[in-house]
Amino acid sequence: MLTRPAILLRIEEAILLAAALFAYQHLHYSWLLFAILFLAPDLFMFGYLITPRLGATTYNLVHNLALPIALLIASYLQHWQNAPAIALIWIAHIALDRLLGYGLKYPTFFKDTHLQRI
């Protein structure tokens, strides 16, 4: 198994998803909010209606962990109340996407990802 990167990456994402869900539950955030916002990052796929390059750019912008982790850190430092919930939902969304094989997109076609060709 240690020589199969695809399996290792999926295990990492499963652990990240579980950690985000655990933290969300532990902090007593609203599951209704979770259900409402969970698919919000996928709205950025609409860039594909214009061009594949724009679609990949907008999709990758919100489907990498840098922004939600920065939001999580900033919300902790600034004592923002709802921002950690949004960051954890965002992280959970990214982790589930990658667990299912939906990686960051190349500008060629929606199905070309850094994890596999869907």
Stockholm file with secondary structure:
# STOCKHOLM 1.0

chainA/1-118         MLTRPAILLRIEEAILLAAALFAYQHLHYSWLLFAILFLAPDLFMFGYLITPRLGATTYNLVHNLALPIALLIASYLQHWQNAPAIALIWIAHIALDRLLGYGLKYPTFFKDTHLQRI
#=GR chainA/1-118 SS CTTCHHHHHHHHHHHHHHHHHHHHHHTTCCHHHHHHHTTGGGGGGGGGGTCHHHHHHHHHHHSSSHHHHHHHHHHHHHTCSSHHHHHHHHHHHHHHHHHTTCCCBCSSCTTBBSSCBC
#=GC SS_cons         CTTCHHHHHHHHHHHHHHHHHHHHHHTTCCHHHHHHHTTGGGGGGGGGGTCHHHHHHHHHHHSSSHHHHHHHHHHHHHTCSSHHHHHHHHHHHHHHHHHTTCCCBCSSCTTBBSSCBC
//
